Amino acid sequence: MCEAVVFIVKDGDKKQLMENVVTLHPEGEKILLTDLFGEQKLVTAKIEKVDLTGHEIILSTG
Amino acid sequence: MCEAVVFIVKDGDKKQLMENVVTLHPEGEKILLTDLFGEQKLVTAKIEKVDLTGHEIILSTG
């Protein structure tokens, strides 16, 4: 499967935000994340990097 | 593998931009796409949707 782990960077600090993410949907200043189980998180952030083979998505905020 | 096909939407028209994409790296108004073979494209666009299980990334421009 191709789910990714989403990390968020704030003030140089990288924290894991959500696992098993299958879709990212930017909406203005926010990003709607949906995981494999249908759970969703809406975060105020921007996309820094999407690494599909590394299964890692980096967002930033602040 | 988890590469994706990147599409770009302009004026409601959806066109395939790049296959086998492994990383997206937004840089200001632009997005740097890199494929499995190391080939890169820099496009002026924004990310509309990243669908990891559907292996599809939608950008928009214009």
Backbone of each chain as nested JSON, in Angstrom:
{
  "chains": [
    {"id": "A", "residues": [
      {"number": 1, "name": "MET", "atoms": {"N": [0.835, -1.2, 0.0], "CA": [0.0, 0.0, 0.0], "C": [0.871, 1.252, 0.0]}},
      {"number": 2, "name": "CYS", "atoms": {"N": [0.248, 2.352, -0.36], "CA": [1.022, 3.567, -0.571], "C": [0.649, 4.694, 0.384]}},
      {"number": 3, "name": "GLU", "atoms": {"N": [0.112, 4.345, 1.526], "CA": [-0.175, 5.375, 2.515], "C": [1.127, 6.042, 2.953]}},
      {"number": 4, "name": "ALA", "atoms": {"N": [0.976, 7.232, 3.51], "CA": [2.156, 7.958, 3.98], "C": [1.966, 8.394, 5.427]}},
      {"number": 5, "name": "VAL", "atoms": {"N": [3.095, 8.689, 6.05], "CA": [3.072, 9.306, 7.37], "C": [3.217, 10.807, 7.149]}},
      {"number": 6, "name": "VAL", "atoms": {"N": [2.353, 11.586, 7.792], "CA": [2.416, 13.041, 7.652], "C": [3.069, 13.639, 8.895]}},
      {"number": 7, "name": "PHE", "atoms": {"N": [4.105, 14.441, 8.641], "CA": [4.796, 15.146, 9.716], "C": [4.51, 16.64, 9.587]}},
      {"number": 8, "name": "ILE", "atoms": {"N": [4.539, 17.351, 10.689], "CA": [4.38, 18.795, 10.641], "C": [5.571, 19.445, 11.337]}},
      {"number": 9, "name": "VAL", "atoms": {"N": [6.124, 20.452, 10.673], "CA": [7.292, 21.157, 11.203], "C": [6.852, 22.541, 11.681]}},
      {"number": 10, "name": "LYS", "atoms": {"N": [7.152, 22.831, 12.932], "CA": [6.887, 24.157, 13.484], "C": [8.104, 24.603, 14.266]}},
      {"number": 11, "name": "ASP", "atoms": {"N": [8.593, 25.793, 13.956], "CA": [9.787, 26.331, 14.616], "C": [10.947, 25.322, 14.599]}},
      {"number": 12, "name": "GLY", "atoms": {"N": [11.117, 24.642, 13.481], "CA": [12.237, 23.714, 13.323], "C": [12.029, 22.363, 14.001]}},
      {"number": 13, "name": "ASP", "atoms": {"N": [10.869, 22.195, 14.622], "CA": [10.571, 20.972, 15.365], "C": [9.632, 20.101, 14.523]}},
      {"number": 14, "name": "LYS", "atoms": {"N": [10.042, 18.865, 14.234], "CA": [9.265, 17.963, 13.372], "C": [8.504, 16.929, 14.201]}},
      {"number": 15, "name": "LYS", "atoms": {"N": [7.176, 16.968, 14.069], "CA": [6.359, 16.027, 14.837], "C": [5.472, 15.209, 13.919]}},
      {"number": 16, "name": "GLN", "atoms": {"N": [5.233, 13.954, 14.281], "CA": [4.319, 13.129, 13.508], "C": [2.889, 13.575, 13.769]}},
      {"number": 17, "name": "LEU", "atoms": {"N": [2.142, 13.811, 12.673], "CA": [0.769, 14.3, 12.793], "C": [-0.25, 13.192, 12.573]}},
      {"number": 18, "name": "MET", "atoms": {"N": [-0.002, 12.346, 11.558], "CA": [-1.005, 11.33, 11.202], "C": [-0.334, 10.213, 10.394]}},
      {"number": 19, "name": "GLU", "atoms": {"N": [-0.765, 8.985, 10.65], "CA": [-0.259, 7.828, 9.91], "C": [-1.294, 7.341, 8.906]}},
      {"number": 20, "name": "ASN", "atoms": {"N": [-0.872, 6.474, 7.996], "CA": [-1.776, 5.805, 7.043], "C": [-2.605, 6.773, 6.206]}},
      {"number": 21, "name": "VAL", "atoms": {"N": [-1.999, 7.93, 5.894], "CA": [-2.725, 8.955, 5.137], "C": [-2.829, 8.548, 3.668]}},
      {"number": 22, "name": "VAL", "atoms": {"N": [-4.033, 8.665, 3.126], "CA": [-4.247, 8.284, 1.727], "C": [-4.557, 9.476, 0.811]}},
      {"number": 23, "name": "THR", "atoms": {"N": [-5.178, 10.528, 1.371], "CA": [-5.386, 11.729, 0.545], "C": [-5.074, 13.018, 1.306]}},
      {"number": 24, "name": "LEU", "atoms": {"N": [-4.556, 13.983, 0.545], "CA": [-4.363, 15.354, 1.017], "C": [-5.161, 16.254, 0.102]}},
      {"number": 25, "name": "HIS", "atoms": {"N": [-5.918, 17.147, 0.705], "CA": [-6.752, 18.038, -0.077], "C": [-6.591, 19.466, 0.444]}},
      {"number": 26, "name": "PRO", "atoms": {"N": [-5.694, 20.254, -0.151], "CA": [-5.535, 21.641, 0.288], "C": [-6.816, 22.438, 0.031]}},
      {"number": 27, "name": "GLU", "atoms": {"N": [-7.217, 23.245, 1.012], "CA": [-8.409, 24.102, 0.901], "C": [-8.051, 25.452, 1.481]}},
      {"number": 28, "name": "GLY", "atoms": {"N": [-7.619, 26.344, 0.628], "CA": [-7.186, 27.658, 1.104], "C": [-5.956, 27.516, 1.979]}},
      {"number": 29, "name": "GLU", "atoms": {"N": [-6.055, 28.009, 3.216], "CA": [-4.927, 27.972, 4.149], "C": [-4.817, 26.623, 4.864]}},
      {"number": 30, "name": "LYS", "atoms": {"N": [-5.819, 25.767, 4.648], "CA": [-5.878, 24.513, 5.389], "C": [-5.65, 23.302, 4.483]}},
      {"number": 31, "name": "ILE", "atoms": {"N": [-5.353, 22.182, 5.104], "CA": [-5.201, 20.925, 4.362], "C": [-6.034, 19.852, 5.065]}},
      {"number": 32, "name": "LEU", "atoms": {"N": [-6.881, 19.202, 4.287], "CA": [-7.695, 18.106, 4.822], "C": [-6.974, 16.788, 4.548]}},
      {"number": 33, "name": "LEU", "atoms": {"N": [-6.634, 16.087, 5.628], "CA": [-5.947, 14.793, 5.524], "C": [-6.947, 13.681, 5.806]}},
      {"number": 34, "name": "THR", "atoms": {"N": [-6.914, 12.632, 5.022], "CA": [-7.785, 11.484, 5.269], "C": [-6.93, 10.228, 5.339]}},
      {"number": 35, "name": "ASP", "atoms": {"N": [-7.186, 9.407, 6.356], "CA": [-6.399, 8.178, 6.467], "C": [-7.174, 6.982, 5.905]}},
      {"number": 36, "name": "LEU", "atoms": {"N": [-6.515, 5.854, 5.932], "CA": [-7.024, 4.6, 5.385], "C": [-8.361, 4.183, 6.0]}},
      {"number": 37, "name": "PHE", "atoms": {"N": [-8.596, 4.646, 7.231], "CA": [-9.802, 4.258, 7.956], "C": [-10.911, 5.303, 7.846]}},
      {"number": 38, "name": "GLY", "atoms": {"N": [-10.656, 6.339, 7.027], "CA": [-11.657, 7.37, 6.809], "C": [-11.611, 8.498, 7.826]}},
      {"number": 39, "name": "GLU", "atoms": {"N": [-10.687, 8.388, 8.773], "CA": [-10.555, 9.466, 9.753], "C": [-9.933, 10.688, 9.074]}},
      {"number": 40, "name": "GLN", "atoms": {"N": [-10.396, 11.87, 9.496], "CA": [-9.905, 13.082, 8.848], "C": [-9.337, 14.079, 9.851]}},
      {"number": 41, "name": "LYS", "atoms": {"N": [-8.35, 14.844, 9.389], "CA": [-7.835, 15.968, 10.175], "C": [-7.724, 17.167, 9.256]}},
      {"number": 42, "name": "LEU", "atoms": {"N": [-8.146, 18.326, 9.766], "CA": [-8.025, 19.567, 9.009], "C": [-7.0, 20.429, 9.734]}},
      {"number": 43, "name": "VAL", "atoms": {"N": [-5.896, 20.717, 9.059], "CA": [-4.823, 21.474, 9.709], "C": [-4.499, 22.735, 8.919]}},
      {"number": 44, "name": "THR", "atoms": {"N": [-4.121, 23.774, 9.636], "CA": [-3.662, 25.003, 8.992], "C": [-2.169, 24.845, 8.761]}},
      {"number": 45, "name": "ALA", "atoms": {"N": [-1.817, 24.592, 7.518], "CA": [-0.417, 24.294, 7.203], "C": [-0.22, 24.383, 5.706]}},
      {"number": 46, "name": "LYS", "atoms": {"N": [1.048, 24.337, 5.292], "CA": [1.303, 24.226, 3.859], "C": [2.203, 23.018, 3.599]}},
      {"number": 47, "name": "ILE", "atoms": {"N": [2.135, 22.532, 2.38], "CA": [2.907, 21.344, 2.014], "C": [4.344, 21.738, 1.706]}},
      {"number": 48, "name": "GLU", "atoms": {"N": [5.283, 21.124, 2.405], "CA": [6.702, 21.382, 2.142], "C": [7.277, 20.353, 1.177]}},
      {"number": 49, "name": "LYS", "atoms": {"N": [6.903, 19.08, 1.37], "CA": [7.43, 18.029, 0.507], "C": [6.532, 16.797, 0.539]}},
      {"number": 50, "name": "VAL", "atoms": {"N": [6.334, 16.194, -0.618], "CA": [5.626, 14.926, -0.725], "C": [6.63, 13.922, -1.279]}},
      {"number": 51, "name": "ASP", "atoms": {"N": [6.962, 12.906, -0.483], "CA": [7.933, 11.887, -0.894], "C": [7.191, 10.547, -0.968]}},
      {"number": 52, "name": "LEU", "atoms": {"N": [6.791, 10.175, -2.185], "CA": [5.925, 9.003, -2.355], "C": [6.644, 7.701, -2.072]}},
      {"number": 53, "name": "THR", "atoms": {"N": [7.891, 7.589, -2.507], "CA": [8.606, 6.33, -2.268], "C": [9.095, 6.235, -0.821]}},
      {"number": 54, "name": "GLY", "atoms": {"N": [9.302, 7.394, -0.193], "CA": [9.697, 7.415, 1.218], "C": [8.502, 7.372, 2.151]}},
      {"number": 55, "name": "HIS", "atoms": {"N": [7.293, 7.418, 1.565], "CA": [6.044, 7.366, 2.327], "C": [5.984, 8.449, 3.399]}},
      {"number": 56, "name": "GLU", "atoms": {"N": [6.449, 9.644, 3.014], "CA": [6.531, 10.728, 3.989], "C": [6.043, 12.025, 3.362]}},
      {"number": 57, "name": "ILE", "atoms": {"N": [5.187, 12.72, 4.087], "CA": [4.714, 14.035, 3.653], "C": [5.043, 15.022, 4.757]}},
      {"number": 58, "name": "ILE", "atoms": {"N": [5.713, 16.099, 4.363], "CA": [6.11, 17.108, 5.343], "C": [5.25, 18.361, 5.151]}},
      {"number": 59, "name": "LEU", "atoms": {"N": [4.6, 18.784, 6.219], "CA": [3.856, 20.045, 6.223], "C": [4.602, 21.029, 7.128]}},
      {"number": 60, "name": "SER", "atoms": {"N": [4.277, 22.31, 6.977], "CA": [4.847, 23.285, 7.911], "C": [3.771, 24.26, 8.348]}},
      {"number": 61, "name": "THR", "atoms": {"N": [3.989, 24.813, 9.509], "CA": [3.045, 25.794, 10.054], "C": [3.813, 26.811, 10.895]}},
      {"number": 62, "name": "GLY", "atoms": {"N": [3.134, 27.908, 11.167], "CA": [3.727, 28.916, 12.069], "C": [4.64, 29.823, 11.362]}}
    ]},
    {"id": "B", "residues": [
      {"number": 1, "name": "MET", "atoms": {"N": [5.367, -0.316, -6.249], "CA": [5.907, 1.043, -6.076], "C": [4.778, 2.054, -5.943]}},
      {"number": 2, "name": "CYS", "atoms": {"N": [5.12, 3.207, -5.434], "CA": [4.084, 4.187, -5.093], "C": [4.182, 5.478, -5.896]}},
      {"number": 3, "name": "GLU", "atoms": {"N": [4.778, 5.401, -7.053], "CA": [4.824, 6.584, -7.905], "C": [3.406, 7.003, -8.278]}},
      {"number": 4, "name": "ALA", "atoms": {"N": [3.272, 8.254, -8.68], "CA": [1.957, 8.762, -9.073], "C": [2.03, 9.4, -10.464]}},
      {"number": 5, "name": "VAL", "atoms": {"N": [0.851, 9.521, -11.046], "CA": [0.722, 10.286, -12.278], "C": [0.258, 11.685, -11.884]}},
      {"number": 6, "name": "VAL", "atoms": {"N": [0.924, 12.706, -12.41], "CA": [0.543, 14.079, -12.094], "C": [-0.242, 14.671, -13.255]}},
      {"number": 7, "name": "PHE", "atoms": {"N": [-1.412, 15.203, -12.916], "CA": [-2.264, 15.873, -13.892], "C": [-2.309, 17.359, -13.57]}},
      {"number": 8, "name": "ILE", "atoms": {"N": [-2.523, 18.178, -14.59], "CA": [-2.683, 19.611, -14.357], "C": [-3.994, 20.061, -14.985]}},
      {"number": 9, "name": "VAL", "atoms": {"N": [-4.746, 20.833, -14.193], "CA": [-6.04, 21.331, -14.654], "C": [-5.91, 22.823, -14.958]}},
      {"number": 10, "name": "LYS", "atoms": {"N": [-6.286, 23.191, -16.162], "CA": [-6.314, 24.613, -16.548], "C": [-7.609, 24.875, -17.288]}},
      {"number": 11, "name": "ASP", "atoms": {"N": [-8.36, 25.881, -16.826], "CA": [-9.646, 26.226, -17.438], "C": [-10.551, 24.994, -17.57]}},
      {"number": 12, "name": "GLY", "atoms": {"N": [-10.567, 24.161, -16.538], "CA": [-11.442, 22.991, -16.52], "C": [-10.968, 21.82, -17.362]}},
      {"number": 13, "name": "ASP", "atoms": {"N": [-9.81, 21.979, -17.973], "CA": [-9.253, 20.963, -18.861], "C": [-8.136, 20.215, -18.12]}},
      {"number": 14, "name": "LYS", "atoms": {"N": [-8.25, 18.89, -18.002], "CA": [-7.291, 18.079, -17.241], "C": [-6.346, 17.351, -18.185]}},
      {"number": 15, "name": "LYS", "atoms": {"N": [-5.047, 17.656, -18.017], "CA": [-4.056, 17.02, -18.894], "C": [-3.002, 16.302, -18.069]}},
      {"number": 16, "name": "GLN", "atoms": {"N": [-2.507, 15.184, -18.59], "CA": [-1.425, 14.48, -17.902], "C": [-0.129, 15.258, -18.089]}},
      {"number": 17, "name": "LEU", "atoms": {"N": [0.556, 15.503, -16.972], "CA": [1.787, 16.302, -17.01], "C": [3.034, 15.426, -16.91]}},
      {"number": 18, "name": "MET", "atoms": {"N": [2.997, 14.426, -16.022], "CA": [4.197, 13.617, -15.775], "C": [3.804, 12.294, -15.121]}},
      {"number": 19, "name": "GLU", "atoms": {"N": [4.483, 11.222, -15.519], "CA": [4.248, 9.902, -14.937], "C": [5.386, 9.535, -13.983]}},
      {"number": 20, "name": "ASN", "atoms": {"N": [5.168, 8.484, -13.198], "CA": [6.212, 7.922, -12.326], "C": [6.826, 8.94, -11.367]}},
      {"number": 21, "name": "VAL", "atoms": {"N": [5.981, 9.884, -10.922], "CA": [6.482, 10.939, -10.035], "C": [6.696, 10.388, -8.631]}},
      {"number": 22, "name": "VAL", "atoms": {"N": [7.857, 10.691, -8.065], "CA": [8.166, 10.192, -6.718], "C": [8.216, 11.296, -5.656]}},
      {"number": 23, "name": "THR", "atoms": {"N": [8.578, 12.532, -6.063], "CA": [8.537, 13.628, -5.087], "C": [7.942, 14.901, -5.679]}},
      {"number": 24, "name": "LEU", "atoms": {"N": [7.23, 15.632, -4.823], "CA": [6.744, 16.983, -5.128], "C": [7.34, 17.912, -4.09]}},
      {"number": 25, "name": "HIS", "atoms": {"N": [7.875, 19.006, -4.571], "CA": [8.497, 19.95, -3.661], "C": [8.024, 21.365, -3.993]}},
      {"number": 26, "name": "PRO", "atoms": {"N": [6.98, 21.866, -3.327], "CA": [6.525, 23.232, -3.586], "C": [7.614, 24.252, -3.22]}},
      {"number": 27, "name": "GLU", "atoms": {"N": [7.801, 25.229, -4.097], "CA": [8.787, 26.295, -3.852], "C": [8.137, 27.598, -4.261]}},
      {"number": 28, "name": "GLY", "atoms": {"N": [7.518, 28.273, -3.314], "CA": [6.796, 29.516, -3.619], "C": [5.63, 29.217, -4.542]}},
      {"number": 29, "name": "GLU", "atoms": {"N": [5.6, 29.871, -5.689], "CA": [4.5, 29.709, -6.645], "C": [4.684, 28.461, -7.516]}},
      {"number": 30, "name": "LYS", "atoms": {"N": [5.844, 27.827, -7.409], "CA": [6.174, 26.706, -8.288], "C": [6.22, 25.38, -7.536]}},
      {"number": 31, "name": "ILE", "atoms": {"N": [6.166, 24.305, -8.303], "CA": [6.302, 22.964, -7.728], "C": [7.336, 22.198, -8.544]}},
      {"number": 32, "name": "LEU", "atoms": {"N": [8.321, 21.654, -7.853], "CA": [9.341, 20.837, -8.497], "C": [8.933, 19.369, -8.404]}},
      {"number": 33, "name": "LEU", "atoms": {"N": [8.733, 18.756, -9.573], "CA": [8.353, 17.343, -9.643], "C": [9.575, 16.528, -10.053]}},
      {"number": 34, "name": "THR", "atoms": {"N": [9.772, 15.393, -9.407], "CA": [10.874, 14.505, -9.778], "C": [10.316, 13.112, -10.022]}},
      {"number": 35, "name": "ASP", "atoms": {"N": [10.716, 12.492, -11.132], "CA": [10.227, 11.141, -11.401], "C": [11.244, 10.085, -10.986]}},
      {"number": 36, "name": "LEU", "atoms": {"N": [10.862, 8.846, -11.143], "CA": [11.644, 7.68, -10.748], "C": [13.032, 7.647, -11.395]}},
      {"number": 37, "name": "PHE", "atoms": {"N": [13.139, 8.293, -12.559], "CA": [14.389, 8.271, -13.318], "C": [15.235, 9.518, -13.049]}},
      {"number": 38, "name": "GLY", "atoms": {"N": [14.764, 10.365, -12.126], "CA": [15.518, 11.557, -11.758], "C": [15.214, 12.76, -12.629]}},
      {"number": 39, "name": "GLU", "atoms": {"N": [14.325, 12.581, -13.595], "CA": [13.952, 13.712, -14.446], "C": [13.087, 14.677, -13.635]}},
      {"number": 40, "name": "GLN", "atoms": {"N": [13.272, 15.971, -13.873], "CA": [12.541, 16.96, -13.095], "C": [11.756, 17.927, -13.977]}},
      {"number": 41, "name": "LYS", "atoms": {"N": [10.631, 18.382, -13.435], "CA": [9.868, 19.457, -14.087], "C": [9.512, 20.477, -13.016]}},
      {"number": 42, "name": "LEU", "atoms": {"N": [9.672, 21.764, -13.38], "CA": [9.299, 22.849, -12.474], "C": [8.091, 23.54, -13.093]}},
      {"number": 43, "name": "VAL", "atoms": {"N": [6.955, 23.492, -12.418], "CA": [5.733, 24.072, -12.974], "C": [5.157, 25.134, -12.029]}},
      {"number": 44, "name": "THR", "atoms": {"N": [4.556, 26.145, -12.624], "CA": [3.847, 27.155, -11.842], "C": [2.424, 26.655, -11.646]}},
      {"number": 45, "name": "ALA", "atoms": {"N": [2.144, 26.165, -10.456], "CA": [0.855, 25.543, -10.195], "C": [0.668, 25.405, -8.696]}},
      {"number": 46, "name": "LYS", "atoms": {"N": [-0.557, 25.036, -8.316], "CA": [-0.766, 24.69, -6.91], "C": [-1.384, 23.296, -6.809]}},
      {"number": 47, "name": "ILE", "atoms": {"N": [-1.187, 22.678, -5.658], "CA": [-1.669, 21.317, -5.459], "C": [-3.161, 21.349, -5.125]}},
      {"number": 48, "name": "GLU", "atoms": {"N": [-3.948, 20.635, -5.893], "CA": [-5.387, 20.539, -5.626], "C": [-5.718, 19.294, -4.811]}},
      {"number": 49, "name": "LYS", "atoms": {"N": [-5.06, 18.183, -5.148], "CA": [-5.332, 16.939, -4.435], "C": [-4.189, 15.944, -4.61]}},
      {"number": 50, "name": "VAL", "atoms": {"N": [-3.859, 15.261, -3.538], "CA": [-2.891, 14.168, -3.578], "C": [-3.643, 12.911, -3.168]}},
      {"number": 51, "name": "ASP", "atoms": {"N": [-3.752, 11.959, -4.078], "CA": [-4.461, 10.705, -3.814], "C": [-3.448, 9.566, -3.906]}},
      {"number": 52, "name": "LEU", "atoms": {"N": [-2.969, 9.135, -2.73], "CA": [-1.86, 8.177, -2.694], "C": [-2.268, 6.789, -3.155]}},
      {"number": 53, "name": "THR", "atoms": {"N": [-3.461, 6.355, -2.765], "CA": [-3.874, 5.004, -3.161], "C": [-4.352, 4.986, -4.618]}},
      {"number": 54, "name": "GLY", "atoms": {"N": [-4.835, 6.139, -5.098], "CA": [-5.244, 6.247, -6.501], "C": [-4.078, 6.591, -7.418]}},
      {"number": 55, "name": "HIS", "atoms": {"N": [-2.896, 6.826, -6.81], "CA": [-1.675, 7.14, -7.561], "C": [-1.883, 8.338, -8.482]}},
      {"number": 56, "name": "GLU", "atoms": {"N": [-2.583, 9.342, -7.96], "CA": [-2.913, 10.491, -8.788], "C": [-2.71, 11.774, -7.998]}},
      {"number": 57, "name": "ILE", "atoms": {"N": [-2.04, 12.718, -8.63], "CA": [-1.862, 14.038, -8.03], "C": [-2.418, 15.064, -9.006]}},
      {"number": 58, "name": "ILE", "atoms": {"N": [-3.301, 15.926, -8.477], "CA": [-3.924, 16.939, -9.325], "C": [-3.354, 18.311, -8.969]}},
      {"number": 59, "name": "LEU", "atoms": {"N": [-2.829, 18.995, -9.965], "CA": [-2.373, 20.378, -9.81], "C": [-3.33, 21.279, -10.581]}},
      {"number": 60, "name": "SER", "atoms": {"N": [-3.301, 22.573, -10.27], "CA": [-4.083, 23.512, -11.089], "C": [-3.257, 24.743, -11.382]}},
      {"number": 61, "name": "THR", "atoms": {"N": [-3.594, 25.384, -12.468], "CA": [-2.88, 26.599, -12.88], "C": [-3.848, 27.522, -13.607]}},
      {"number": 62, "name": "GLY", "atoms": {"N": [-3.435, 28.745, -13.773], "CA": [-4.198, 29.704, -14.579], "C": [-5.225, 30.388, -13.808]}}
    ]}
  ]
}
